[in-house]
Every structure is written in C-alpha cells, then in structure tokens.
Amino acid sequence: MKRLISFANERLQEKEGQRSRRQDAPPHANFEADTPTRPPGSSSGGAEDEREAAKLGLWQLSWPIGIELMLQFLMGTVDTLMVSRIGDNAVSAVGVSNQILQAAMMLFTVVNAGAGAILARMWGARQWTKARKTAAIAIQVNIAFGLAGGLFFAFGSGWALRLMGVPSEVRPYANGYLTIVGTALIVIALHLVVNALIRNTGNTKGPMLITVAMNVLHLLLNYALIFGAGAFPAMGVEGSALSTVLSRLAALAAALFVLWRTFRPRLGRADFRGADRGLVREILAIGLPVSVTAMSWGFSQLVLLAVISSFGPVPLATYTYLQTVEQFPWMIASAVGGALAIQVGHWHGAGLHARVHRGPYRAIQAGTFLILAASAALWLAGEPVMRLFTGDHAIIASSLPLLAMCIAWQALRVLPFCLSGALNVVGGARPVAVISVIGMWFVSTGGAYVFGVSLGWGLKGVLLAMMQDELARGVLFAYLWRRRRVKNRIDAEHLFAYND
C-alpha cells in the first residue's frame, strides 16, 4: 500500500509539473520554449526537487534574517537615543506613536501572513503564475489599507492621542510625529510586505541588504533633520518622522525592483487584474487565524502589564528592562523560526513530505542550542548588562535571578514558535490560533495573576506562568504535527487543488 501511494504521488507531481509549465508559458510558446523563462533549477522531477530543496539550508536562510532583526532593534535604540537629546517628552511621544502605528499594522497581518506562506508554497510547487498573483493580491490589499490608514492619521492623529490619554505635555510632539509617519502608512506597509514576499521566495539576503542601506540612510537623515546640518533645518521630532518616511520610501523602491526581477516572467499589469478567489481563500485561511492570535497577544500583554504594575515601580521597571535585554537571544530563535517557515513552505509546495516532517525537528535542535548559549551568556554577564540600562541597585538585584529563569523560559519558547509557524504554512493555522489564544489568556496571563498576585511570588510567578504556557503549547503543537504526518494530512491532493 505504501508503495502504491508513493507511486501515485510521484505521478501526480510529474503531471503537475507539466501543467505548471504549460500554464506559465506564453500562448505562442511550446513546452520546451518555456523552460528558459523560469527561475533556475525549476525543471520537473523528484531528483531536481531534492536538489532545489537542498539549497534551502537553515543557516543560509536564517543568518540574514537574524542580522535584519538585529539591525531593526539597534536602529530603534539609536533613534531613541538621538531623540532623547530633545527631551524625555520627545522620547515618550515617539514611543506612544510607534505603539499606535504597530497596532494599526496588525490589520495588515490578515493578508501579509497568509500571502507569504502561500507564495512560498507556490514557489516550491513552481506555480509561477499563482506566485505572481499571490504577490499582486498582497500588494493591492496593502495599498488599499495603507491609503485608508494614511487618511485616518492625516486627520485623526490628535483624536487618537486624546483617546489614549496621552499627557498634554507629550501630545504636541506625538501629534507631529504620528501625523507625518501615519500619513505615509502606505509606504511602511508596502515596504514590509514586499520584503516579506522576497524573503519567502528563498532570498533572505536581499531584504537584509535593503535594511542595511535603509538604516544607514535613516541614521544620516536623522542627524540632519533632527538637529539641523548644512542646508537642512533643525526639525526635532518631526525631523525624525520625516527621516523615517524618506528612508522607508527609498527601501520600498529598492524592494519593488528586487521583487520585480525575482519573477520569470516579470510581475506585470496582467497579474493585478481580476481576483483569484481560490488564492484569496487560501491567504485568508492562514492570515485570519494569525492576525487573531497577534491581536489577542497584544491585548493579553496589556493585561499582563497591569498585573505587573500592581507589584510596584521597581518590579515594573525590572520587567521592562528584562524584556529589552531578552530580545537579543530571542532574535536567534526568531531567525531560525522564520527560516523554517520558508523551508516548509517550499518543501510542502514541492511535495517533499519527508523533508517537511523532519524540518522542524532540526530547526528546534539548532534554535534551542543557540538560545541556551545566548541566554546563559546574558545571565553570566547580567550585572554589567543591566548597568547599561540603570544604576538602581534594587532593579539590578531583582533582575539577576530572573535572568537565570529566562534561560529555561527562552529555551521553552523555541518549540512552540517553530512548530506553530510550520503548522500555519501547511494549513493548521486555525488550531494553532485556538491553542495560542487559550494559552496566552488562561495559562500565561491567568497564571501570572495566580502565581504573582494570589501566591505573592511577584515577577518569578509571572515568569513561571509564561514558562508553563510555552511548555503546554509546545506539547500540543508537537502532537498536532505528529498527527498530521500519521494521518497524511500534509498531502499532494491539497496542493494540486490549486489548479482546479
């Protein structure tokens, strides 16, 4: 029976490759004529699929993602330091404005998360027309949402700041920053989605290089526009906002060029005409659960902060600094998880089920080892690291045992993070969302109240609840992943339905 199933899948893959080449060939082209127009290494056959899959190495994909994440974090820190020379109110204004913008950007997750996963699957299946159509849908939706969001911030920034209760002394700075950056929301949204689309084709170096250039330009423009240099006037906080928009605009132009050159044939007007309802359904099937999870996590963090705030100012400051320093080891796991999602998407699209199943286990091993090493190093250097942020002895003393607990917490995060991303790509986004929402509210946030407040364990109780949440979700996701393999739910039939 196993041999019969294997033979049937091979025949399906061979027929699918033939249909794909004929579908993407120009009307006047024959089968052979289409071959040079496709990306390199796109000939059909299981051996060719395996050779192409072997090029998607975990290290090859993950290190550019890690550098990109690190640059984003460092530039955000540098941006804050430069604005801090204006005053504390200016720093608060930029922080509040960015929180509002991040909340608005969650709306884009509905399409962006799904489009990236579907593009990776289509790329692996060599469905070039479908891949171009997926990119076109993502760009069109981001343009529409970006324009709508830009109009809101152009005329409603002041109202949003008043609704959030931003202090009057901070509001003038925040209103100027939010109006400028928010009005250009379409630029930020398009830059993020185009970079994500490029990344999901397997090219992670391109977005990294674009981000490097963008950050350098942002740094130079920040200096010129915030403080004034040469012919540039000193614009203060508004100069920082304008610098953000201009650097993002330059990065968007570069990213669009790279995306356009990625496709064979090129991405053209025809790809933006009409709507492929099947593709839209596939995108939303992933994007909607992922966006619900993201929004739920945001709200749960607000409740968690309220619980921690009840402990007093020192625990709140300790938790804030702890979250900041723990971003460094977590970037490693994020890079590995992002690379894994790209791998699984390509392999799933190519019908390489054995690689799909093995991929997460290898990524989890690598990610866990790296994050354990980084977290342990951070704990060993805990006191000097914390002194970079604060000189308060009480905060430093309370943070050291928490840094030790974070070694286990960070290691536990790798399993659910990698498996949830892989499950999302292969069609398991809905159960992942249900488990994640339940875990973040009842185990993490609810447990933080029970252990931290009711039992009086403070921040140690909060971390214990968060560790339990990660462990519970990791076990459940591992069960879902195993069950998918046993029941053969990662099958070629789902993939080949795209041609119906």
C-alpha positions as CSV (number, residue, x, y, z in Angstrom):
1,M,0.0,0.0,0.0
2,K,2.8,2.5,0.9
3,R,4.5,1.8,-2.5
4,L,1.2,2.3,-4.3
5,I,0.7,5.7,-2.5
6,S,4.3,6.7,-3.3
7,F,3.9,5.8,-6.9
8,A,0.6,7.7,-7.2
9,N,2.1,10.8,-5.6
10,E,5.1,10.7,-8.0
11,R,2.7,10.5,-11.0
12,L,0.7,13.4,-9.6
13,Q,3.9,15.5,-9.2
14,E,5.0,14.7,-12.7
15,K,1.7,15.7,-14.2
16,E,1.6,18.8,-12.0
17,G,5.0,19.9,-13.3
18,Q,3.8,19.5,-16.9
19,R,0.6,21.5,-16.2
20,S,2.6,24.2,-14.4
21,R,5.0,24.7,-17.3
22,R,2.2,24.8,-19.9
23,Q,0.2,27.2,-17.8
24,D,3.0,29.7,-17.4
25,A,4.2,29.5,-21.0
26,P,3.2,32.4,-23.3
27,P,0.3,31.5,-25.7
28,H,2.7,31.2,-28.6
29,A,5.3,29.1,-26.7
30,N,5.7,25.3,-26.7
31,F,6.7,23.2,-23.8
32,E,10.5,23.5,-24.4
33,A,10.3,27.2,-25.0
34,D,9.0,27.9,-21.6
35,T,12.0,26.3,-19.8
36,P,14.5,29.3,-20.0
37,T,11.9,31.8,-18.8
38,R,11.5,30.0,-15.4
39,P,13.8,30.6,-12.4
40,P,17.0,28.5,-12.4
41,G,16.6,24.9,-11.3
42,S,12.9,24.6,-12.0
43,S,12.8,21.5,-14.1
44,S,10.4,18.8,-13.0
45,G,11.3,15.6,-11.3
46,G,11.8,14.3,-7.8
47,A,15.6,14.4,-8.1
48,E,15.5,18.1,-9.2
49,D,13.1,18.9,-6.4
50,E,15.5,17.4,-3.9
51,R,18.4,19.3,-5.3
52,E,16.5,22.6,-5.1
53,A,15.3,21.7,-1.6
54,A,18.9,21.1,-0.5
55,K,19.8,24.7,-1.4
56,L,17.3,26.0,1.2
57,G,19.7,25.4,4.1
58,L,18.7,26.5,7.6
59,W,21.9,28.5,8.1
60,Q,21.7,30.0,4.6
61,L,18.2,31.3,5.2
62,S,18.4,32.3,8.9
63,W,21.6,34.4,9.3
64,P,20.4,37.2,7.0
65,I,17.0,37.2,8.9
66,G,18.9,37.4,12.2
67,I,21.0,40.3,11.0
68,E,18.0,42.1,9.7
69,L,16.2,41.7,13.1
70,M,19.3,42.9,14.9
71,L,19.6,46.0,12.7
72,Q,16.0,46.9,13.3
73,F,16.4,46.6,17.0
74,L,19.7,48.6,17.1
75,M,18.4,51.3,14.9
76,G,15.3,51.7,17.1
77,T,17.6,52.1,20.0
78,V,19.8,54.6,18.2
79,D,16.7,56.5,17.1
80,T,15.5,56.7,20.7
81,L,18.9,57.9,21.9
82,M,19.0,60.7,19.3
83,V,15.5,61.9,20.0
84,S,16.3,61.8,23.8
85,R,18.6,64.8,23.2
86,I,15.4,66.8,22.7
87,G,13.9,65.7,26.0
88,D,12.0,63.0,27.8
89,N,8.7,64.1,26.4
90,A,10.0,63.7,22.9
91,V,11.1,60.1,23.6
92,S,7.7,59.4,25.1
93,A,6.0,60.9,22.1
94,V,7.9,58.7,19.6
95,G,7.2,55.6,21.8
96,V,3.5,56.2,22.1
97,S,3.2,57.0,18.3
98,N,5.0,53.8,17.4
99,Q,2.7,51.8,19.6
100,I,-0.3,53.2,17.8
101,L,1.3,52.5,14.4
102,Q,2.1,48.9,15.4
103,A,-1.5,48.4,16.5
104,A,-2.7,49.7,13.1
105,M,-0.2,47.4,11.3
106,M,-1.9,44.4,12.9
107,L,-4.7,44.8,10.3
108,F,-2.2,44.1,7.6
109,T,-1.3,40.7,9.2
110,V,-4.6,39.3,7.8
111,V,-3.1,39.4,4.3
112,N,0.6,39.5,4.8
113,A,1.0,36.4,6.9
114,G,-1.1,34.3,4.5
115,A,0.4,35.8,1.4
116,G,3.9,35.0,2.5
117,A,3.1,31.3,3.3
118,I,1.1,30.8,0.0
119,L,3.9,32.4,-2.0
120,A,6.4,30.0,-0.5
121,R,4.2,27.1,-1.3
122,M,3.6,28.2,-4.9
123,W,7.3,28.8,-5.3
124,G,8.1,25.3,-4.2
125,A,5.4,23.9,-6.5
126,R,6.8,26.0,-9.4
127,Q,3.4,27.6,-9.9
128,W,4.8,30.8,-11.2
129,T,1.5,32.3,-12.3
130,K,-0.1,31.6,-8.9
131,A,3.0,33.0,-7.2
132,R,2.8,36.3,-9.1
133,K,-0.9,36.5,-8.5
134,T,-0.3,36.0,-4.8
135,A,2.2,38.8,-4.7
136,A,-0.2,41.1,-6.6
137,I,-3.0,40.4,-4.2
138,A,-0.8,41.2,-1.2
139,I,0.4,44.5,-2.8
140,Q,-3.1,45.6,-3.8
141,V,-4.6,45.0,-0.3
142,N,-1.7,46.8,1.3
143,I,-2.2,49.7,-1.0
144,A,-5.9,49.9,-0.1
145,F,-5.3,49.5,3.7
146,G,-2.4,51.9,3.6
147,L,-4.3,54.6,1.9
148,A,-7.2,54.3,4.3
149,G,-4.9,54.3,7.3
150,G,-3.0,57.3,5.9
151,L,-6.2,59.3,5.6
152,F,-7.1,58.4,9.2
153,F,-3.8,59.5,10.6
154,A,-3.6,62.6,8.4
155,F,-6.8,64.0,10.0
156,G,-7.3,61.9,13.2
157,S,-3.9,61.7,14.9
158,G,-4.9,64.2,17.6
159,W,-8.1,62.4,18.3
160,A,-6.3,59.0,18.7
161,L,-3.8,60.6,21.1
162,R,-6.5,62.1,23.2
163,L,-8.4,58.8,23.2
164,M,-5.3,57.1,24.6
165,G,-4.9,59.7,27.3
166,V,-1.5,60.9,26.3
167,P,-0.3,63.7,28.6
168,S,-0.7,67.2,27.4
169,E,3.0,68.0,27.5
170,V,3.7,65.0,25.3
171,R,0.8,65.4,22.8
172,P,2.3,68.2,20.7
173,Y,5.4,66.1,19.9
174,A,3.4,63.0,19.3
175,N,0.8,64.7,17.1
176,G,3.5,65.9,14.7
177,Y,5.4,62.6,14.6
178,L,2.2,60.5,14.2
179,T,0.7,62.7,11.5
180,I,3.8,62.5,9.3
181,V,4.6,58.8,9.7
182,G,0.9,57.8,9.9
183,T,0.0,59.6,6.7
184,A,2.8,57.6,4.9
185,L,1.5,54.3,6.3
186,I,1.2,53.0,2.8
187,V,5.0,53.3,2.3
188,I,5.7,51.4,5.6
189,A,3.1,48.7,4.8
190,L,4.3,48.2,1.2
191,H,7.9,48.0,2.3
192,L,7.2,45.4,4.9
193,V,5.0,43.2,2.7
194,V,7.4,43.4,-0.4
195,N,10.4,42.5,1.8
196,A,8.4,39.5,3.2
197,L,7.4,38.4,-0.3
198,I,11.1,38.5,-1.4
199,R,12.1,36.6,1.7
200,N,9.5,33.8,1.1
201,T,11.0,33.1,-2.4
202,G,14.1,31.9,-0.5
203,N,16.0,35.2,-1.0
204,T,16.7,36.4,2.6
205,K,19.9,38.3,1.7
206,G,18.1,40.8,-0.5
207,P,15.8,42.2,2.3
208,M,18.8,42.2,4.7
209,L,20.9,44.3,2.3
210,I,18.0,46.7,1.8
211,T,17.5,47.0,5.5
212,V,21.2,47.8,6.0
213,A,21.1,50.6,3.4
214,M,17.8,51.9,4.8
215,N,19.2,52.1,8.4
216,V,22.3,53.9,7.2
217,L,20.2,56.4,5.3
218,H,17.9,56.8,8.3
219,L,20.8,57.5,10.6
220,L,22.2,60.2,8.3
221,L,18.8,61.8,7.8
222,N,18.1,61.7,11.5
223,Y,21.2,63.7,12.3
224,A,20.5,66.2,9.5
225,L,16.8,66.7,10.1
226,I,16.6,66.4,13.9
227,F,19.5,68.7,14.8
228,G,20.0,70.6,11.5
229,A,23.0,70.2,9.3
230,G,24.1,72.3,6.3
231,A,21.0,73.3,4.3
232,F,18.7,71.1,6.4
233,P,16.7,72.9,9.2
234,A,16.5,71.5,12.8
235,M,13.0,69.9,12.9
236,G,13.3,68.0,16.1
237,V,10.8,65.1,16.5
238,E,9.2,65.9,13.1
239,G,12.6,65.6,11.6
240,S,12.8,62.1,13.0
241,A,9.4,61.3,11.5
242,L,10.4,62.7,8.1
243,S,13.7,60.7,8.2
244,T,11.7,57.5,8.8
245,V,9.4,58.1,5.9
246,L,12.2,59.0,3.4
247,S,14.4,56.1,4.3
248,R,11.4,53.7,4.1
249,L,10.5,55.2,0.7
250,A,14.0,54.5,-0.6
251,A,13.9,51.0,0.8
252,L,10.5,50.4,-0.8
253,A,11.8,51.4,-4.3
254,A,14.7,49.0,-3.9
255,A,12.5,46.2,-2.7
256,L,10.0,46.6,-5.5
257,F,12.8,46.4,-8.0
258,V,14.2,43.2,-6.4
259,L,10.7,41.6,-6.3
260,W,10.1,42.6,-10.0
261,R,13.3,40.9,-11.0
262,T,12.6,37.8,-8.9
263,F,9.8,36.5,-11.1
264,R,10.1,34.9,-14.5
265,P,8.1,36.2,-16.4
266,R,8.3,39.6,-14.7
267,L,5.5,40.8,-12.4
268,G,3.2,42.8,-14.8
269,R,-0.1,44.5,-15.1
270,A,-1.9,41.4,-16.0
271,D,-1.1,39.9,-12.6
272,F,-3.0,42.8,-10.9
273,R,-6.2,42.3,-13.0
274,G,-9.0,40.3,-11.5
275,A,-9.1,38.4,-8.3
276,D,-8.4,34.7,-7.9
277,R,-10.9,33.7,-5.3
278,G,-9.2,30.4,-4.6
279,L,-6.0,32.2,-3.7
280,V,-7.8,34.8,-1.6
281,R,-9.4,31.9,0.4
282,E,-6.1,30.3,0.9
283,I,-4.5,33.5,2.0
284,L,-7.3,34.3,4.5
285,A,-7.3,30.7,5.8
286,I,-3.8,31.4,7.2
287,G,-3.9,35.2,7.6
288,L,-7.1,35.5,9.7
289,P,-6.1,33.0,12.4
290,V,-2.6,34.5,12.6
291,S,-4.0,38.0,12.9
292,V,-6.4,37.0,15.6
293,T,-3.5,35.5,17.5
294,A,-1.5,38.6,17.1
295,M,-4.2,40.9,18.3
296,S,-5.1,38.7,21.2
297,W,-1.5,38.6,22.2
298,G,-1.3,42.4,22.2
299,F,-4.4,42.7,24.4
300,S,-3.1,40.0,26.8
301,Q,0.2,41.9,27.2
302,L,-1.7,45.0,28.3
303,V,-3.4,42.9,31.0
304,L,-0.2,41.3,31.9
305,L,1.4,44.7,32.3
306,A,-1.4,45.8,34.5
307,V,-0.8,42.8,36.8
308,I,2.9,43.6,36.9
309,S,2.2,47.3,37.6
310,S,0.4,46.2,40.7
311,F,3.7,44.9,42.1
312,G,5.1,48.5,42.3
313,P,7.5,50.7,40.3
314,V,10.7,48.6,40.9
315,P,9.2,45.3,39.6
316,L,7.6,47.1,36.6
317,A,11.0,48.7,35.7
318,T,12.7,45.4,36.2
319,Y,10.3,43.6,33.8
320,T,10.7,46.4,31.2
321,Y,14.5,46.1,31.2
322,L,14.3,42.3,31.3
323,Q,12.1,42.3,28.2
324,T,14.6,44.6,26.4
325,V,17.7,42.6,27.1
326,E,16.0,39.3,26.4
327,Q,15.2,40.4,22.8
328,F,18.8,39.7,21.9
329,P,18.7,35.9,22.4
330,W,15.2,35.7,21.1
331,M,16.3,37.2,17.7
332,I,18.2,34.0,17.2
333,A,15.2,31.8,17.6
334,S,13.1,34.2,15.5
335,A,15.6,34.0,12.7
336,V,15.6,30.2,12.9
337,G,11.8,30.0,13.0
338,G,11.5,32.4,10.1
339,A,13.9,30.3,8.0
340,L,12.0,27.1,8.9
341,A,8.7,28.6,7.7
342,I,10.3,29.4,4.3
343,Q,11.7,25.9,4.1
344,V,8.4,24.2,5.0
345,G,6.5,26.3,2.5
346,H,8.8,25.4,-0.4
347,W,9.0,21.7,0.5
348,H,5.3,21.5,1.1
349,G,4.7,23.0,-2.3
350,A,7.2,20.6,-4.0
351,G,5.5,17.6,-2.3
352,L,8.7,16.7,-0.3
353,H,6.7,15.4,2.7
354,A,9.7,13.7,4.4
355,R,11.6,17.0,4.4
356,V,8.5,18.8,5.7
357,H,8.2,16.5,8.6
358,R,11.9,16.5,9.5
359,G,12.5,20.2,9.1
360,P,11.0,21.4,12.4
361,Y,13.0,19.0,14.5
362,R,16.3,20.1,13.0
363,A,15.4,23.7,13.5
364,I,14.2,23.2,17.0
365,Q,17.5,21.5,17.9
366,A,19.6,24.3,16.4
367,G,17.4,27.1,17.8
368,T,17.3,25.6,21.3
369,F,21.1,25.1,21.4
370,L,21.8,28.7,20.2
371,I,19.3,30.3,22.5
372,L,20.5,28.4,25.5
373,A,24.0,29.6,24.9
374,A,22.9,33.2,24.3
375,S,20.7,33.3,27.4
376,A,23.3,31.7,29.6
377,A,25.9,34.2,28.4
378,L,23.4,37.0,29.2
379,W,22.9,35.7,32.7
380,L,26.7,35.4,33.3
381,A,27.1,39.0,32.2
382,G,23.9,40.0,33.9
383,E,25.1,42.8,36.3
384,P,27.3,44.6,33.7
385,V,24.5,44.4,31.1
386,M,21.8,45.7,33.5
387,R,24.1,48.6,34.5
388,L,24.0,49.7,30.8
389,F,20.3,50.5,31.4
390,T,20.0,51.5,35.0
391,G,22.0,52.3,38.1
392,D,19.3,51.4,40.5
393,H,20.7,48.6,42.8
394,A,17.2,47.3,43.6
395,I,16.4,46.7,40.0
396,I,19.7,45.1,39.2
397,A,19.5,42.8,42.3
398,S,15.9,41.7,41.4
399,S,16.8,41.1,37.7
400,L,19.7,38.6,38.3
401,P,17.6,35.6,39.4
402,L,15.1,36.4,36.7
403,L,17.8,36.2,34.1
404,A,18.6,32.7,35.3
405,M,14.9,31.7,34.9
406,C,14.9,33.2,31.4
407,I,17.4,30.6,30.3
408,A,14.7,27.9,30.7
409,W,11.9,30.3,29.5
410,Q,13.7,31.1,26.3
411,A,14.6,27.5,25.5
412,L,10.9,26.5,26.0
413,R,9.8,29.2,23.6
414,V,11.6,27.6,20.6
415,L,9.4,24.5,20.3
416,P,6.0,26.2,20.1
417,F,7.4,29.1,17.9
418,C,8.9,26.8,15.3
419,L,6.0,24.3,15.2
420,S,3.3,27.0,15.1
421,G,5.0,28.6,12.1
422,A,5.3,25.3,10.3
423,L,1.7,24.3,11.1
424,N,0.5,27.7,9.8
425,V,2.2,27.1,6.5
426,V,0.8,23.6,5.9
427,G,-2.8,24.6,6.7
428,G,-3.0,24.2,10.5
429,A,-3.4,27.9,11.3
430,R,-6.8,27.5,12.9
431,P,-6.0,25.0,15.7
432,V,-2.7,26.9,16.3
433,A,-4.7,30.1,16.9
434,V,-7.2,28.4,19.2
435,I,-4.5,26.8,21.3
436,S,-2.4,30.0,21.4
437,V,-5.3,32.3,22.5
438,I,-6.3,29.9,25.2
439,G,-2.8,29.6,26.4
440,M,-2.0,33.3,26.5
441,W,-5.1,34.2,28.4
442,F,-5.7,31.3,30.8
443,V,-2.2,29.9,31.3
444,S,0.1,32.9,30.9
445,T,-2.0,35.9,31.9
446,G,-4.2,34.0,34.3
447,G,-1.3,32.1,35.8
448,A,0.6,35.3,36.2
449,Y,-2.2,36.6,38.4
450,V,-2.4,33.4,40.4
451,F,1.3,32.9,41.0
452,G,2.3,36.6,41.0
453,V,-0.6,38.2,43.0
454,S,-2.5,35.5,44.8
455,L,0.5,33.5,45.9
456,G,2.7,36.5,46.2
457,W,5.6,35.3,44.1
458,G,5.8,38.5,42.1
459,L,7.8,38.5,38.9
460,K,9.1,35.0,39.5
461,G,5.5,33.8,39.4
462,V,4.9,35.7,36.2
463,L,7.8,34.0,34.5
464,L,6.7,30.6,35.9
465,A,3.3,31.1,34.3
466,M,4.9,32.1,31.0
467,M,7.1,29.0,31.1
468,Q,4.0,26.8,31.6
469,D,2.3,28.4,28.7
470,E,5.2,27.8,26.4
471,L,5.6,24.2,27.5
472,A,1.8,23.4,27.2
473,R,1.6,24.9,23.7
474,G,4.8,23.2,22.6
475,V,3.5,19.8,23.6
476,L,0.1,20.4,21.9
477,F,1.8,21.7,18.7
478,A,4.1,18.6,18.7
479,Y,1.0,16.4,18.9
480,L,-0.7,18.2,16.0
481,W,2.5,18.0,13.9
482,R,2.8,14.3,14.6
483,R,-0.8,13.6,13.9
484,R,-0.6,15.4,10.6
485,R,2.1,13.1,9.5
486,V,0.4,9.9,10.7
487,K,-2.9,10.8,9.0
488,N,-1.0,12.0,5.9
489,R,-2.8,15.4,6.1
490,I,0.2,17.1,4.5
491,D,-0.7,15.5,1.2
492,A,-0.3,16.2,-2.5
493,E,-4.1,16.4,-3.0
494,H,-4.3,19.7,-1.1
495,L,-1.5,21.1,-3.1
496,F,-2.8,20.1,-6.5
497,A,-6.2,21.6,-5.8
498,Y,-4.7,24.9,-6.8
499,N,-5.1,24.0,-10.4
500,D,-8.8,23.3,-10.2
